[in-house]
Amino acid sequence: MIELLFVACLSTAPDQCQERSLLFTDISPMTCMMGAQPELAKWTETHPAFRVTGWKCQMVNPNEKEV
């Protein structure tokens, strides 16, 4: 599984940011890197109050759990 991890900040309050992610099960890390910008553009269309300030693609380890 591949995770597109990104930081989204409020356009009106750029110091208020959140980490968000999109998960993909059927793509490679390279495909994630190449397709990230269009996916993030779609996300910002549905979340107009936010601005994406950074992103990365990473493998998700199904055995890891959030603390």
Order of alpha helices (4+ residues) and beta strands (2+ residues): beta-beta-alpha-beta
